[in-house]
Amino acid sequence: MPVFSKPLKPPPPRSLTIALIVLLILRTRLLTLPKDAAVSLSGMLKGKGKGKEKQRFTKEDLAAVLQQVYLDDPKGGDGKTLLVPYRDQVVKVPIHPIPTSKLSNDAPHFPLLPPATKNKPNIDIAFLKQLNAILQRIALPPHSWSGKGASPWWRSKIMAVIGLHSTFLVLRTVLSIMVARLDGRIVRDLVRADGKGFMKGLGLWFLLAIPSTYTNSMIRHLQSSLALTLRTRLTRYVHDLYLSAFPDLRYYRVTGSNNNTNEDDKKPSTSAGLEGVEQYITADVEAWSEALAGLYGNLLKPTLDLLLFTSQLSRSLGVRGTILLFANYYATVAILRAVTPAFGRLAAVEARLEGEYRRGMGRVGREAEEVAFYDGGSRERDILTKAYLRLIKHVNSIYKIRIAYEWTEDYVIKYLWSAAGYALIAVPILFTRTKRSLGIQTGREGRREDRVNDAVAGRTETYISNRRLLLSLADAGGRLMYAYKDLLELAGLTTRIYTLVSTLHNLPPLPVPTIADADGAIELRKVDVRIPGAGAGSSSDADGHGHGEPPLVRDLNLVIKRGEHLMITGSNGVGKTAVARVLAGLWPTSGDDAEVVRPVDGVASSSSSSSANPFPQQTIFVVPQRAYMVTGSLLEQVIYPHSYADFVRAGRTEEELEGILESVFLKYLPEREGGWKTRKEWRDVLSGGEKQRMGLARVFYHRPKFAILDECTSAVSSDVEGRMYEAAKGLGITLITISLRPSLMKYHTQLLTLSGEGSSRWTLTRMGSEKERVGVDREIALLEKKLADVQVWEERVRELEELLSVRAEKKEGEREGEAER
């Protein structure tokens, strides 16, 4: 008896419902927040919140949570708990930073890509290696993995989400087969005029619709959850890698914007020249996560559909039909592969152009005031319009390329597959034996008319079931063909993500200076100060430092002892700030036997008001000319880069901060701005002088051993500047000042003068030395000589005034005479 003439078994709704309930419970346990998400504020700040408390918080409590932001690990680990105010409750989200050892173990798995692979991404071995490295080292493994050995990705929680997603995808395919069989049964009973069977089938149809619609909703939800989980894991990894501490400082060196790297130098030592990092971390990571999560569903379910539907159809189609079915598969793949453009490369170019346009918009936002002063809106509009036109030109070219591809794709998938479906359905009827095709059995009792009706009903059932299976099969094949295009776009996005991660991993760390004792001095020995990577087309040394052009400062030998304040001066562009970058460790040293020695960070100074301060006293604290205002409260502006949790743990008080603001003449700020917890865009609220004085307030708060002040008081009056310098010296802070103001010399004991003009020369003199006194005596003698000539010049001024008055009276008389005539 042929398959289509067998009685169909109704689907087991009870077992299916039980299975769905179990899956729903499992999903809820995996994806929801823990029950102790809402805790009391007092317990939360102490890390001892009770699990079942759901206390309602006031606005003041939530403001305190916003100020707190994080809770430290009570066990002393590196983990933190993020406090998220939600309505009138607080949600605790655990944050586990990636250990430095894990990043070091991952680095060998992300070698740099050759230019050919980076510029032309495709579906090949290189793409599979890139995707495998990202998945195995970043996206899938558990947080506790140290990075050694094989990746234990199967123990990660994300695998539970993937498994649940896969279960629903398989369930969707099984339900599709059941719907197709039930559809055929309903039509068969309708052709037979079997009212009882028809109503029973219709009831099963509505019953089967419940798990079917729920499964569809869960597939979409789990796909979104998978995309969000992938994005979160990748974003946290990139954040920990990108925002690295000394000696990596990848965020400072990856773009190349800080170093003026020469294009002829192929191996800059501190910069990777990777532009548009914000585009990589934000838009590209999001697009990659959504593309991968969507592609997983678009590959797994259609593949299962092809296997199961083909298996079901082969039982009805026979050998001929099955061979024709596979021939149809092969023809479809061959045609679409021949007409598919390089979507991976096009997607990568589009992402790069999007990044350029995004950077242009960000630049206008950051420099809005300067642009407004110059009235440069029209010029900036032209620049942005040019960037946008490049983007839309490329997007339009993609649309034009897609016309021929989508036309061929729709024709093949919709019409060729439909025509093939009709032909395949006709195979068992047209080419098998008449009795089998009609469903006639020898020895069967009943009237001939009944036998004919049963045969027609059987053929109708087979046709409807196979037709629905073929339509589902065509849909599955179409989604697989569409998935090939999505796979090409994923290849382009994977190449960009891999380029970002590999570039960050392969940035060599800055050289660590030699550490002296805690009370020692800062020393520079035989140091050539160069722009990193500036080679002017000449050969470079092993560290990548070019030697084609002379250094800014050559063979600098300098000793800065505690209490011996240094002032660095010289004309613009001679390398004053470059010396500060070398002292701070932002630029590597250059030259034979070059060495930088500085003391190690020690305990808090005795002048600190808190003897229990757990943070070591910093060696060097740099205050740049352009003050940086962090996003946060007024209190966080003073204590930056410390957080509020650090402020509390150090035992510091707001009264102490008020004294610091009084030292920098900003005591009025808390009252004017509404208190210490006020959160504003401080970059726009504070004036230029206030922002610079805030920078010095941070020096007074942290009390480092040495403070490098790079023109950080250029917008402050001289009298206020002098009082702040005296206050800093009173706290035992050794000052290293970069300035052109002669009035600041009296606050220093050493003067480093950079000659510039390509000479690379420098001179170091001690303030109050014999040489300095000779220079001062010479200047005093010159001024006295000029003062002796004051009477002569005053007499000459009176003569000129009398001469001018005579001429004026003469001209006035001439005008009156002309008027009388």
Stockholm file with secondary structure:
# STOCKHOLM 1.0

chainA/1-821         MPVFSKPLKPPPPRSLTIALIVLLILRTRLLTLPKDAAVSLSGMLKGKGKGKEKQRFTKEDLAAVLQQVYLDDPKGGDGKTLLVPYRDQVVKVPIHPIPTSKLSNDAPHFPLLPPATKNKPNIDIAFLKQLNAILQRIALPPHSWSGKGASPWWRSKIMAVIGLHSTFLVLRTVLSIMVARLDGRIVRDLVRADGKGFMKGLGLWFLLAIPSTYTNSMIRHLQSSLALTLRTRLTRYVHDLYLSAFPDLRYYRVTGSNNNTNEDDKKPSTSAGLEGVEQYITADVEAWSEALAGLYGNLLKPTLDLLLFTSQLSRSLGVRGTILLFANYYATVAILRAVTPAFGRLAAVEARLEGEYRRGMGRVGREAEEVAFYDGGSRERDILTKAYLRLIKHVNSIYKIRIAYEWTEDYVIKYLWSAAGYALIAVPILFTRTKRSLGIQTGREGRREDRVNDAVAGRTETYISNRRLLLSLADAGGRLMYAYKDLLELAGLTTRIYTLVSTLHNLPPLPVPTIADADGAIELRKVDVRIPGAGAGSSSDADGHGHGEPPLVRDLNLVIKRGEHLMITGSNGVGKTAVARVLAGLWPTSGDDAEVVRPVDGVASSSSSSSANPFPQQTIFVVPQRAYMVTGSLLEQVIYPHSYADFVRAGRTEEELEGILESVFLKYLPEREGGWKTRKEWRDVLSGGEKQRMGLARVFYHRPKFAILDECTSAVSSDVEGRMYEAAKGLGITLITISLRPSLMKYHTQLLTLSGEGSSRWTLTRMGSEKERVGVDREIALLEKKLADVQVWEERVRELEELLSVRAEKKEGEREGEAER
#=GR chainA/1-821 SS CCGGGSCCCCCCHHHHHHHHHHHHHHHHHHHSCCGGGSCCHHHHHHTCCCTTCCCCCCHHHHHHHHHHCEEECTTSCSCEEEEEEETTEEEEEEECCCCHHHHHHHGGGCCCCCHHHHHSCCSSHHHHHHHHHHIIIIISSCTTCCSCSSCCGGGSHHHHHHHHHHHHHHHHHHHHHHHHHHHHHHHHHHHHTCHHHHHHHHHHHHHHHHHHHHHHHHHHHHHHHHHHHHHHHHHHHHHHHHSCCTTTCHHHHSSCTTTTCCTTCSCCSSCCCCCCHHHIIIIIHHHHHHHHHHHHHHHHHHHHHHHHHHHHHHHHHHHHHHHHHHHHHHHHHHHHHHHCCCHHHHHHHHHHHHHHHHHHHHHHHHTHHHHHHHTCHHHHHHHHHHHHHHHHHHHHHHHHHHHHHHHHHHIIIIIIHHHHHHHHHHHHHHSSCHHHHHTCCTTCCSCHHHHHHHHHHHHHHHHHHHHHHHHHHHHHHHHHHHHHHHHHHHHHHHHHHHHHHHHHHTSCCCCCCEEECTTCCEEEEEEEECCTTCCTTSCBCTTSCBCSSCCSEEEEEEEECTTCCEEEEESTTSSHHHHHHHHHTSSCCBSTTCEEEEECCBSCCTTSSCTTCCSCBCSEEEECSSCCCCSEEHHHHHHTTSCHHHHHHTTCCHHHHHHHHHHTTCTTHHHHHTSTTCEECHHHHSCHHHHHHHHHHHHHHHCCSEEEEESTTTTSCHHHHHHHHHHHHHTTCEEEEECCCGGGGGGCSEEEEECCTTCCCEEEEETTSHHHHHHHHHHHHHHHHHHHTHHHHHHHHHHHHHHHHHHHHHHHHHHHHHHHC
#=GC SS_cons         CCGGGSCCCCCCHHHHHHHHHHHHHHHHHHHSCCGGGSCCHHHHHHTCCCTTCCCCCCHHHHHHHHHHCEEECTTSCSCEEEEEEETTEEEEEEECCCCHHHHHHHGGGCCCCCHHHHHSCCSSHHHHHHHHHHIIIIISSCTTCCSCSSCCGGGSHHHHHHHHHHHHHHHHHHHHHHHHHHHHHHHHHHHHTCHHHHHHHHHHHHHHHHHHHHHHHHHHHHHHHHHHHHHHHHHHHHHHHHSCCTTTCHHHHSSCTTTTCCTTCSCCSSCCCCCCHHHIIIIIHHHHHHHHHHHHHHHHHHHHHHHHHHHHHHHHHHHHHHHHHHHHHHHHHHHHHHHCCCHHHHHHHHHHHHHHHHHHHHHHHHTHHHHHHHTCHHHHHHHHHHHHHHHHHHHHHHHHHHHHHHHHHHIIIIIIHHHHHHHHHHHHHHSSCHHHHHTCCTTCCSCHHHHHHHHHHHHHHHHHHHHHHHHHHHHHHHHHHHHHHHHHHHHHHHHHHHHHHHHHHTSCCCCCCEEECTTCCEEEEEEEECCTTCCTTSCBCTTSCBCSSCCSEEEEEEEECTTCCEEEEESTTSSHHHHHHHHHTSSCCBSTTCEEEEECCBSCCTTSSCTTCCSCBCSEEEECSSCCCCSEEHHHHHHTTSCHHHHHHTTCCHHHHHHHHHHTTCTTHHHHHTSTTCEECHHHHSCHHHHHHHHHHHHHHHCCSEEEEESTTTTSCHHHHHHHHHHHHHTTCEEEEECCCGGGGGGCSEEEEECCTTCCCEEEEETTSHHHHHHHHHHHHHHHHHHHTHHHHHHHHHHHHHHHHHHHHHHHHHHHHHHHC
//
